[in-house]
């Protein structure tokens, strides 16, 4: 993985950009393999505060869990 892409992700996430913006505007445009993009996404995700990570995960789980 090249240092410039990691530097750009780090800078944007520390600046307060959303992970969605970083994903759509940067990661998806790299032309890398799906596995490489996933690794970059996880790297960006590591900058999201833990409380936000949990809230986002719980929201997504509710959206995909069938209602009984």
PLY file of the C-alpha trace (Angstrom):
ply
format ascii 1.0
element vertex 68
property float x
property float y
property float z
element edge 67
property int vertex1
property int vertex2
end_header
0.00 0.00 0.00
1.41 3.36 -0.92
2.20 5.93 1.75
0.47 8.82 -0.09
-2.97 7.16 0.05
-2.53 6.34 3.73
-1.38 9.90 4.42
-4.43 11.29 2.59
-6.82 9.03 4.52
-5.15 9.88 7.82
-5.25 13.61 7.11
-8.87 13.66 6.02
-10.08 11.54 8.93
-8.15 13.64 11.45
-9.59 16.75 9.82
-13.08 15.44 10.56
-14.19 14.20 7.15
-16.82 11.48 7.30
-15.84 7.92 6.54
-18.48 7.92 3.78
-16.81 10.88 2.08
-13.35 9.33 2.40
-14.68 6.07 1.02
-16.54 7.54 -1.96
-14.11 10.32 -2.84
-10.83 8.56 -2.17
-10.87 4.81 -1.51
-13.35 3.81 -4.24
-11.43 5.81 -6.84
-8.08 4.09 -6.23
-8.54 1.30 -8.74
-7.25 -1.19 -6.18
-8.60 -4.69 -5.61
-11.64 -5.16 -3.36
-9.41 -6.58 -0.60
-7.08 -3.59 -0.78
-10.04 -1.20 -0.68
-11.43 -3.07 2.32
-8.10 -2.71 4.12
-8.07 1.03 3.40
-11.66 1.34 4.63
-10.73 -0.43 7.87
-7.77 1.92 8.26
-10.08 4.92 7.85
-12.61 3.33 10.24
-9.89 3.12 12.90
-10.01 6.93 13.13
-13.74 6.99 13.94
-14.23 7.44 17.70
-15.13 4.20 19.43
-18.55 5.41 20.59
-19.47 6.34 17.01
-18.23 2.98 15.76
-20.52 1.15 18.17
-23.54 3.33 17.39
-23.03 2.88 13.66
-22.63 -0.89 14.00
-25.79 -1.17 16.10
-27.75 0.94 13.62
-26.64 -1.24 10.71
-27.47 -4.39 12.63
-31.00 -3.12 13.26
-31.37 -2.36 9.56
-30.40 -5.88 8.47
-32.00 -7.88 11.27
-35.42 -9.27 10.37
-38.21 -8.03 12.62
-40.21 -10.68 14.40
0 1
1 2
2 3
3 4
4 5
5 6
6 7
7 8
8 9
9 10
10 11
11 12
12 13
13 14
14 15
15 16
16 17
17 18
18 19
19 20
20 21
21 22
22 23
23 24
24 25
25 26
26 27
27 28
28 29
29 30
30 31
31 32
32 33
33 34
34 35
35 36
36 37
37 38
38 39
39 40
40 41
41 42
42 43
43 44
44 45
45 46
46 47
47 48
48 49
49 50
50 51
51 52
52 53
53 54
54 55
55 56
56 57
57 58
58 59
59 60
60 61
61 62
62 63
63 64
64 65
65 66
66 67
